[in-house]
Structure formats: C-alpha cells, structure tokens
Amino acid sequence: MALLLKGGRVVDAAAELDAVLDVLVEDGVITGVGEELEAPGAEVIDCAEKVILPGLADIHVHLREPGQEYKETVASGTRAAAHGGFTAIACMPNTKPVCDSGSKVRFIVERAAAEGAVRVYPIGAITAGQAGEQLAEIGDMVAEGAVAFSDDGHGVQSAGMTRVAMDYIKRFGAPLIAHCEDESLAGDGVVNEGVVSTRMGLPGIPAAAEETMVARDIALAELTGCRLHLAHLSTARSLELVREAKARGLAVTCEVTPHHLFLDEDDLASYDTKLKMNPPLRTAADREALVAGLLDGTVDCIATDHAPHAVHEKELEFELAPNGTTGLETALSLVNTHLVATGMLEWSAVTRVMCHNPRSAANLPEMRLEAGFPADITIVDPEARVEVSAEWFVSKSRNSAFLGQSLLGRASDVLVGGVWVVRKGKVVG
C-alpha cells in the first residue's frame, strides 16, 4: 500500500527540514520526501495547512497493566497515546507486580504486540520490587527488551545502592532514569512547601527533597560513568544542577512535564485532587524557570508522566487521593497552545523535545522524515480547537489536570509503520 502525504509543512530538526513538501510512504517505509512527488496508484492525503512531524515519543508513561487494569491497560493506554499524536511510548515498571524480571518485560512486549496501537518500550525496575534493597534482574530484562531502568514512583533512597545499580546498568549501555525525591525530607507532604501549603493547611514537600537527590545522582553518574536521565524535574535549582552537569560534559539528560510547565501551586486553591501530583506543582518562579530551560535547551524532553486513576480514587480527600494526572492526550495541544502559537517555540524545536531527544535519552530507535525510515508520522492540525472534556478522552481514566480547558491544535492523523492509527482525529479500530 502506498500513501502520498501531499503539500504539508514537513518539519524535522534531525533531517533539517522545514518546508512545504510531499512525503511518500510505501510498504510501511518512507521512500521519498520532496516537492511535487508523483506516485501513480498511491492514496493521496491532502495535508495543506497541516504540519507533518516525525512520530512523537513519550518516555514516561504508566500503563498500569498488569495489576491495575481498571485504570489503564496496554490497549487503552496506547490508544490514548495515538490520540495524542505519539507513535512510541516507554512504560514505567511500577505495576502490580513490579516489572523487575525478564518474564515481566516479556509480558509487556507480547501484550503490546497483540493489542498495542503504538510502539511500546518497557522500562525495567532498578531494584527488586522497587524496594531499594537489591538489584533487579537487569541483564534478563535487557535480553527481553527493556530499554532503561527506573524505580519511578519512589526513587532509590540509598546512595550506595544507586552506585551499585549505575555500575551495573552502564555495562548494558542503558540509562538509569531517576525519580529524585528524598523521602526523609518529603515526609507525608502532598503539596509544595511554602506560602500556599500554609494557606491550604496541607503538609508540604520542600524543593530540597528533589534538589538534594538530583545533586546526589549527578555526582554518582560522574563517579560511575552511567548515563543518567532525570525524570519530571520541577524546580529552578534542579535545572541549574543539570546545567552545571552538562557544562562538565556529563551524560545527564532531563525531562519536564506539561503540568509543571503550564500549572503552578497557585492553581491549587480549589483543592482539586486532579492537580495533586508528585513532584507537586511548584511556585510560579519555578514554572517560569522550567519554560526558560526548555527554550534554552537545558531541558531535553517533554514527557507526560501519564498517570491514570479511577474517578473514585481521585474523589478522596486531598491528603488521601493518589498522585498523578493523565497526560498523553493533551500534551501536544498544550505545547501548541502555550508555546508554538505564542511564538515561543518553533515546530523544529518541538521535534527535538518530543521526538528526537526522548528517543536518544531512553535508547529508543531513531525516527526521521527521511527515505528508509519507518513511516511513524504525526500530522498536526495546528488550528483545530480541542475542548478538554471527560467524553473526549480515549484513556480509561479521566483525571486530567486540564479538564475544562479549551486548547489549540491536535494530532489529526497518525501513522505507525505506515498504518493509520488515527484518522481525522479519531483512533482507528
């Protein structure tokens, strides 16, 4: 089957493209990118006024399967990813049971092959059961397809264990993805520690809980030579530590989430538990620093930390409700609304922070809009209006921090390996 994507704005920083061009897809592979391409017999797709991007990748997703399928499954989570314009996701290991062995990685790989709408890459646990006491089966997980290792959700509290893990993981060329939170400092906090936590009467989590562990893990990465990726950074000082590490030439990358880029603690006045997350929403100054870090290149990736929860779980008191917001389906629209449409970020930069850098950070295969690459393609309608309502979501969960907002731009059509997974804004199948 041949497809000719006609007359779209083709943008890809890695391929040095930003022009109105055609893209030819044959047998699941890109075979041509250029002006006025001809392909007799091909299905022609009019992409005028659309932006054609290499398939987006999200390297911080919670699929909840196995163990919490009432929140999300591989099938529903990958459909949500496609709906949001992503063609590849990496899923965190804090399932029930924890993904800490080769057989559990194989389960995810096989389930994704059978039911997944997009490509799925498992992240294995660093420690057995994410308990922080002994190494998980790192080698077996690599053999079964794990691309990186993380104890996301808690973070490894012991510096000694983290050093051992880095020494071992580096032998496989894989990155350690760090959830940076000193639990002895975080305590039972549920929001950022400061004026807002005092006003709300809720226990706070100090910025230092994140920053001290960011500093520790950077020092350990320098000591061991292990690649380090810092997950969901939320404070200005954390970014300064990353800048310093990069200036010294260390193999350190980092990500920020849409909710930390576009929300802050002042949005918590309603006590809406959909805004409860870990790390918590920080100050307006922190949020502005994260945006600045994204624009100057300190921040490598936008990652959603997609964390689905059932309605009854988020309807508890603020202190008791679980952390997290869904993110796969709103991320692209949020970036377009707040950064691209406002002139702060070019589409070429979007391909860096939502396609190329995430893939590089998490050991995912490279993807470009060039002949010979798989046809994983995201087509964006930048002028489409998205009303974020519970009914709009494809995910099994609706705990979005952005419910009720009106956003600009969406993924209108998505190809994975030359097969439509989204067509005219609707998930196929």
C-alpha positions in Angstrom: 0.0 0.0 0.0 1.3 3.5 -0.9 0.4 6.8 0.7 1.3 10.2 -0.6 1.0 12.9 2.0 0.6 16.0 -0.2 1.5 19.6 0.5 2.0 19.7 4.2 4.6 21.7 6.2 7.2 19.0 6.8 9.3 19.7 9.9 12.1 17.6 11.3 15.1 19.1 13.1 17.2 16.0 12.7 16.6 15.9 8.9 17.0 19.7 8.7 13.5 20.1 7.2 11.0 22.9 7.4 9.2 23.4 4.1 6.0 22.6 2.3 6.8 19.2 0.8 5.3 15.8 0.0 6.0 12.5 1.8 5.7 9.2 0.1 5.1 6.0 2.1 5.4 2.6 0.6 5.1 -0.7 2.5 5.3 1.0 5.8 8.5 2.9 5.0 9.2 6.4 3.9 10.5 6.3 0.3 10.6 9.9 -0.6 10.4 13.5 0.8 10.4 16.3 -1.7 8.5 18.7 -3.9 5.7 17.6 -6.3 6.3 13.9 -5.8 4.4 11.5 -8.1 3.2 8.1 -7.1 0.7 6.5 -9.5 -1.8 4.4 -7.6 -1.0 5.8 -4.2 -3.7 7.1 -1.9 -3.3 10.9 -1.8 -3.8 12.6 1.5 -4.3 16.4 1.3 -2.1 17.9 4.1 -2.5 21.5 3.2 -2.5 23.7 6.4 -1.2 20.7 8.3 2.2 20.2 10.0 3.9 16.8 9.3 6.2 15.7 12.1 8.3 12.5 12.8 6.3 10.3 15.2 6.3 11.7 18.7 7.7 9.7 21.6 6.8 9.8 25.3 9.3 8.1 27.6 7.4 8.5 30.9 4.1 6.6 30.8 2.2 4.5 33.4 0.1 1.8 31.6 -1.0 0.2 34.9 -1.0 -3.3 33.3 -0.6 -5.8 35.0 -2.4 -5.3 38.2 -4.5 -2.2 37.9 -6.3 -2.7 34.6 -9.3 -0.8 35.9 -7.2 2.4 35.5 -5.5 1.7 32.2 -4.3 -1.2 30.0 -1.7 -1.6 27.3 -4.6 -1.4 24.8 -6.3 1.6 26.2 -3.1 3.4 27.0 -1.6 3.0 23.6 -4.9 4.2 22.0 -4.7 7.3 24.2 -1.1 7.8 23.1 -2.1 7.6 19.4 -5.0 10.0 20.1 -2.4 12.5 21.5 -0.1 12.1 18.5 2.5 9.7 20.0 3.8 6.8 18.0 6.1 5.4 20.7 6.0 5.3 24.4 8.2 3.9 27.2 6.3 2.5 30.2 7.3 2.7 33.8 7.7 -0.5 35.9 5.6 0.3 39.0 2.9 -2.1 38.0 1.5 -4.8 40.3 3.6 -6.9 40.3 6.6 -4.6 39.6 8.3 -5.2 36.2 11.6 -6.4 37.7 12.4 -9.5 35.7 12.8 -10.7 32.2 9.5 -12.6 32.2 7.6 -9.5 33.2 9.2 -7.4 30.5 8.3 -10.2 28.0 4.7 -9.9 29.2 4.6 -6.2 28.3 6.3 -6.8 24.9 3.9 -9.6 24.0 0.8 -7.7 25.1 1.9 -4.6 23.2 2.5 -6.7 20.1 -1.0 -8.2 20.4 -3.0 -5.1 21.5 -0.9 -2.0 21.2 -1.9 0.9 18.9 1.7 2.3 19.0 5.2 1.0 19.7 5.8 0.2 23.4 9.2 0.0 25.1 9.3 -1.4 28.7 11.4 0.3 31.4 12.6 -2.2 34.0 12.9 -1.6 37.7 16.3 -0.8 39.2 15.7 -2.8 42.4 13.6 -5.9 43.1 10.1 -5.0 43.8 11.2 -1.3 43.8 12.1 -1.9 47.4 15.5 -0.4 47.1 17.3 -3.3 48.8 18.7 -5.5 46.0 19.2 -5.2 42.3 16.5 -6.4 39.9 17.3 -8.8 37.1 18.9 -6.2 34.9 20.5 -8.5 32.3 17.5 -10.6 31.9 15.3 -7.6 31.3 17.7 -6.2 28.7 17.6 -9.5 26.9 13.7 -9.3 26.8 13.6 -5.7 25.6 13.9 -3.3 28.5 15.4 0.0 27.2 16.1 1.7 30.6 15.8 1.3 34.3 13.9 3.2 36.9 12.3 2.9 40.4 9.9 5.7 39.4 7.2 6.3 42.0 9.7 6.2 44.9 13.3 6.6 43.8 16.2 4.6 45.2 16.9 6.1 48.7 20.3 4.6 49.3 23.2 6.3 47.6 25.2 3.0 47.9 22.5 1.0 46.1 22.3 3.7 43.4 26.0 3.5 42.8 25.9 -0.3 42.5 23.0 0.0 40.1 24.7 2.6 38.0 27.9 0.5 37.8 25.9 -2.5 36.6 23.4 -0.7 34.3 26.2 1.1 32.4 27.6 -2.2 31.2 24.5 -2.6 29.0 24.7 1.0 27.7 21.3 1.7 29.2 20.3 4.9 31.1 19.1 5.0 34.7 16.0 7.1 35.0 16.0 8.7 38.4 12.9 9.7 40.4 14.6 12.3 42.6 12.9 12.6 45.9 14.5 12.3 49.4 11.6 10.7 51.2 13.0 11.7 54.6 12.6 15.3 53.5 9.3 14.8 51.7 7.7 13.1 54.6 3.9 13.0 54.3 3.8 16.2 52.3 1.2 16.5 49.5 1.9 20.0 48.0 4.8 22.3 47.6 6.1 23.6 50.9 5.6 27.3 51.2 3.0 30.0 51.5 0.4 28.1 49.5 0.8 24.9 51.7 0.4 27.1 54.8 -2.7 28.8 53.4 -4.2 25.5 52.4 -3.4 23.8 55.7 -1.7 20.9 53.9 1.7 19.3 54.7 4.4 20.5 52.2 7.2 18.9 50.3 10.3 21.2 50.2 12.1 21.8 46.9 15.2 20.4 48.6 13.6 17.0 48.7 14.1 16.9 44.9 17.2 19.0 44.6 19.4 17.1 47.1 18.8 13.9 45.2 19.4 15.5 41.8 22.8 16.6 43.1 23.5 13.2 44.6 22.6 11.3 41.4 24.6 13.6 39.2 27.6 13.1 41.5 27.1 9.3 41.3 26.7 9.4 37.5 30.1 11.3 37.3 31.6 8.7 39.6 30.4 5.6 37.7 30.1 6.9 34.1 26.5 5.7 33.9 24.0 7.6 31.7 21.6 9.5 33.9 18.1 10.7 32.9 16.3 12.9 35.5 12.6 12.4 35.5 9.9 15.1 35.9 12.1 17.9 37.3 10.1 20.6 39.0 12.4 23.3 40.5 14.6 26.0 39.2 17.6 24.8 41.3 17.2 21.3 39.8 17.7 22.8 36.4 20.7 24.8 37.5 22.3 21.5 38.7 21.6 20.0 35.2 23.2 23.0 33.5 26.3 22.6 35.6 26.5 18.9 34.9 26.1 19.4 31.2 28.8 22.1 31.3 31.2 19.5 32.7 30.4 17.1 29.9 28.4 14.5 31.9 26.0 12.2 30.2 23.0 13.7 32.0 19.6 14.5 30.4 16.3 15.6 31.9 12.6 15.9 31.3 9.8 18.2 32.4 6.0 17.5 32.2 3.3 19.7 30.7 1.7 20.1 34.1 4.8 21.5 35.6 5.3 23.8 32.6 1.8 25.2 32.5 0.5 25.0 36.0 1.8 26.0 39.4 0.8 25.9 43.1 -1.4 28.9 42.8 -3.8 26.7 40.7 -4.4 24.6 43.8 -6.9 27.0 45.5 -9.8 24.7 44.6 -8.3 21.7 46.3 -8.9 19.8 43.1 -7.2 16.4 43.5 -6.6 16.2 39.8 -3.9 18.7 40.5 -2.2 16.5 43.1 0.9 15.0 41.7 4.5 14.0 42.7 6.6 16.1 42.4 4.0 18.7 43.4 3.2 21.8 41.4 5.8 24.3 42.4 6.0 28.1 42.5 5.3 30.4 39.6 9.0 31.2 39.6 9.9 27.5 39.3 7.4 27.1 36.4 8.9 30.1 34.6 12.4 28.6 35.1 11.2 25.3 33.6 9.9 27.1 30.5 13.1 29.0 30.2 15.1 25.8 30.5 13.0 24.2 27.7 13.6 27.2 25.4 17.4 27.4 26.1 18.0 23.6 25.7 18.7 22.7 29.3 15.5 20.6 29.3 15.9 17.7 26.8 12.4 16.3 26.7 8.8 16.9 27.4 7.4 13.7 29.0 3.9 13.4 30.2 4.2 11.2 33.3 0.8 9.9 32.2 -0.7 8.6 35.5 -4.3 7.4 35.1 -6.5 6.9 38.2 -10.1 5.9 38.5 -12.7 8.5 39.4 -13.4 7.1 42.9 -9.7 7.3 43.8 -9.4 11.0 42.9 -12.7 11.8 44.8 -11.0 11.2 48.2 -9.7 14.0 50.5 -6.7 15.8 49.1 -4.3 14.1 51.5 -5.6 10.6 50.6 -6.0 10.8 46.9 -3.3 9.3 44.7 -0.8 11.4 42.9 -0.9 12.0 39.1 -2.7 13.3 36.1 -3.3 11.8 32.7 -1.2 13.5 30.0 -0.8 11.6 26.8 -3.9 13.1 25.0 -3.3 16.8 26.0 0.5 17.3 25.8 0.7 18.2 22.1 -2.2 20.6 22.3 -0.8 22.2 25.4 2.6 22.7 23.7 1.0 24.2 20.7 -1.4 26.5 22.7 1.2 27.9 25.1 4.5 27.7 23.2 4.1 27.3 19.4 1.0 29.5 18.8 2.5 32.2 21.0 5.8 32.3 19.1 7.9 31.0 21.9 8.8 27.6 20.3 9.3 26.6 16.7 7.9 23.3 15.3 11.5 22.2 14.7 12.2 22.6 18.4 9.1 20.5 19.1 10.5 17.7 17.1 13.7 17.8 19.3 11.9 17.8 22.6 9.0 15.5 21.7 10.7 13.1 19.3 14.5 13.0 18.9 15.7 13.8 22.4 13.3 11.5 24.2 14.3 8.6 21.9 18.0 9.3 22.5 17.6 9.6 26.3 15.7 6.3 26.6 17.5 4.2 24.0 14.6 4.1 21.6 15.2 3.7 17.8 15.8 6.9 15.9 13.0 8.2 13.8 13.3 10.8 10.9 11.3 12.0 8.0 13.8 10.6 5.5 13.8 7.8 3.0 14.5 4.5 4.6 12.9 5.2 8.0 9.7 3.5 9.2 6.6 5.6 8.4 5.9 6.7 12.0 4.4 10.1 11.3 2.3 12.6 13.3 0.2 15.0 11.3 -0.9 18.1 13.2 -3.8 20.4 12.6 -2.4 23.5 14.4 -5.7 25.4 14.2 -8.1 22.7 15.4 -9.9 23.6 18.7 -9.9 21.0 21.4 -12.4 21.2 24.3 -11.0 19.0 27.0 -13.9 17.2 28.5 -14.3 13.8 30.1 -16.0 12.4 27.0 -13.1 13.5 24.7 -10.6 11.1 26.3 -9.7 7.7 24.9 -7.9 6.7 28.1 -9.8 4.6 30.6 -9.2 7.3 33.2 -10.3 11.0 33.1 -8.1 12.5 35.9 -6.7 15.3 33.7 -5.4 18.4 35.3 -6.6 20.3 32.3 -10.2 19.3 32.2 -12.5 22.1 31.1 -9.8 24.0 29.2 -10.0 25.0 25.5 -6.8 24.2 23.7 -5.5 24.9 20.2 -4.1 22.2 17.9 -4.3 18.4 17.8 -2.9 15.3 16.1 -5.4 14.9 13.2 -3.8 11.8 11.7 -1.1 9.4 12.9 0.8 6.6 11.1 2.7 3.8 12.8 4.7 1.7 10.4 2.6 3.1 7.6 -0.7 2.0 9.2 -3.2 4.6 10.2 -3.8 4.6 14.0 -5.6 8.0 14.0 -7.6 9.3 11.1 -9.3 12.7 11.1 -8.8 13.0 14.8 -10.4 9.6 15.6 -8.5 6.5 16.8 -8.7 3.7 14.2 -10.1 0.4 15.2 
